Amino acid sequence: AQSVSQHNHHVILSEAASLELGCNYSYGGTVNLFWYVQYPGQHLQLLLKYFSGDPLVKGIKGFEAEFIKSKFSFNLRKPSVQWSDTAEYFCAVRGKGPLVFGKGTRLSVIA
Amino acid sequence: KAGVTQTPRYLIKTRGQQVTLSCSPISGHRSVSWYQQTPGQGLQFLFEYFSETQRNKGNFPGRFSGRQFSNSRSEMNVSTLELGDSALYLCASRTGTSGSFYEQFFGPGTRLTVL
């Protein structure tokens, strides 16, 4: 069965710092990869997705992620975070079955 | 286009009771998935329906069940509630079952508290 691992439970950054959130999955076949964000009190929203093609994917709000097939990774990056990026971030993977989520990383951005 | 709607938004029940949660997908979406979200476990997949048929089921006890109607609306039921069932239950809908149609859109969730 496929699984998703997010390395950091809680990340605290100062505004303007760079962000990288790790995501690794276990599934040997073709995958679809997603990052979702959940702002406090709001719905889960899609940040970006990878289905095929260019492994560097750009999403909303300046986020990007890189799919490295050999490392089974799909790390999320942002060059300069803002206070409004404070949220919980979920990596999700779909192989042969349903969409499977990681346990999430809580990002706190301080001024 | 209206988003995914879930009712009720908040629910308080006691142990042993049963509960039914409802989800209306985005118009035109034929697939509905349900997830349980808890602080320690993140989002755990419950089940997925497409055109009234259950396509996938997660690793939850038989107390958790669901169904989908011909208009794509879905309900999930939890019988004999336990304290550990307290969670945010999320519904997500999407257009199809494969490829680029796999982008899911989430509702606001139903917050279930079991006392």
Chai-1 contact restraints between the chains, C-beta under 6 A:
chainA,res_idxA,chainB,res_idxB,connection_type,confidence,min_distance_angstrom,max_distance_angstrom,comment,restraint_id
A,N32,B,Y102,contact,1.0,0.0,6.0,A-B,restraint_1
A,H43,B,F106,contact,1.0,0.0,6.0,A-B,restraint_2
A,H43,B,P108,contact,1.0,0.0,6.0,A-B,restraint_3
A,L44,B,F106,contact,1.0,0.0,6.0,A-B,restraint_4
A,F51,B,S100,contact,1.0,0.0,6.0,A-B,restraint_5
A,R94,B,Y102,contact,1.0,0.0,6.0,A-B,restraint_6
A,G97,B,N56,contact,1.0,0.0,6.0,A-B,restraint_7
A,P98,B,F45,contact,1.0,0.0,6.0,A-B,restraint_8
A,P98,B,E48,contact,1.0,0.0,6.0,A-B,restraint_9
A,P98,B,N56,contact,1.0,0.0,6.0,A-B,restraint_10
A,F101,B,G42,contact,1.0,0.0,6.0,A-B,restraint_11
A,F101,B,L43,contact,1.0,0.0,6.0,A-B,restraint_12
A,K103,B,G42,contact,1.0,0.0,6.0,A-B,restraint_13
A,G104,B,G42,contact,1.0,0.0,6.0,A-B,restraint_14
